[in-house]
Amino acid sequence: MFDIGFGEFLVLAVLALFVFGPDKLPKAIADVTRMLKNLRQMAQGAKTEITSALDPQLQGLDLADLNPRTFVERTLNGTADPAVRPAATLPKGTPAPWDPDTT
């Protein structure tokens, strides 16, 4: 998550010790960990609420699939869902999903 080396972590720990003092540092650490736990729970709850509100067709949708990098990699590798691939990568004769002639 964070790209922090041991030396940088040590500098941050010493800085926190000076800022908060040895008496308040454990309470500050506990407050930060509690806040991070609450943020994770809120994010998970929002994700669950969004996925439950989606149409039944989109229930299996993974948020990582919406990442443009992942989409391009899957398209170039040929592992993407044919319904989502650009028309240029579909086999010849396959109508594009948005083609009005196919309905």
PyMOL commands that set and color helices and strands:
alter all, ss='L'
color gray80, all
select helices_A, chain A and resi 6-53+56-58+63-66+68-77+87-89+100-102
alter helices_A, ss='H'
color red, helices_A
deselect
rebuild
show_as cartoon
